[in-house]
């Protein structure tokens, strides 16, 4: 009886202790309110700083990107304004300028966005009093690992950026990149597309290009070698060549392709039966072969009218001299096997059987 009463009282006391009272709730609420009252100013300051950083970063990013876009648009308008004029037709390629400006603008916008937003993120983490040293160290290690793993991609990208910034070549240029050559049809940050002489398209990684020969920048040189007989009058040959070059420089459209007079440099070589005269001309980039073909055509016609013979490849015969056939030309050299007593004939003779030899 006594034990049951004691157990009942103990259970009542434990249940009273387990259930929170109104006073305990009031005490906890007061502690929370005091903690919030003590820290709300710090929270408000942190929130305002974060908001201010985000707003400034977004505004700065938009302003920088718009500035870059306006600069690129101004470059494109300048190219379009020059297009159609004589200078624009010779020196400016609108598609080349457009692609180059587009690539430069894309790179600049990406770099600006990365720098601005990355700096803002670090400032926000610093506002929350987060230790940035382990984070920066981890990012550095990760960057080194990614750089080693994707070094070819990084090399191609950096090479493409410098090629575009330095304007080494552009759309429409004819280049020799070592691994391939042809006309540039597209310039990218990682790959350059070339169209070869037979119509094939080459995809050349920018990191693989060690040297570039641009055949479309500045000017080109057209050279023609004219082979005439050794007994021709050099002054007359020079006068006829100068006449052909002058007539070509006054005819359209060759007068626009020629950037200088056709010059007779003089004798390039002298042989017993012929001599070679060198003719050159400074031309528009990429038009050297066209000028050379037309110049050969005109030189041949002018020489025919003037009675000057162009030779080469076969010996020259003097006028009045008839070719005499060599009677021994069709006779073959004597063979060692023609004589029965020669060592070659004796060695090739069959060995007689032993019974016949006895």
Secondary structure, DSSP 4 states (H G I P E B T S, - for coil): -HHHHHHHHHHHHHHHHHSPPHHHHHHHHHHHHHHHHHHHHHHHHHHHHHHHHHHHHHHHHHHHHHHHHHHHHHHHHHHHHHTTSHHHHHH--HHHHHHHHHHHHHHHHHHHHHHHHHHHHHHHHHHTT---HHHHHHHHHHHHHHHHHTHHHHHHHHHHHHHHHTT---TT-EEE-SS-EEEEEEE-SSEEEEE-TTS-EEEEEGGG----EESSSS-EEEEEEEEEETTS-HHHHHHHHHHHHHHHHTSTTHHHHBSS--EEEEEEEE-SSEEEEEEEEEE-TT-HHHHHHHHHHHHHHHHHHHTPPB--SSPPPPTTPPPPPPTTTTPPPPPGGGSTTSHHHHHHSPPPPHHHH-
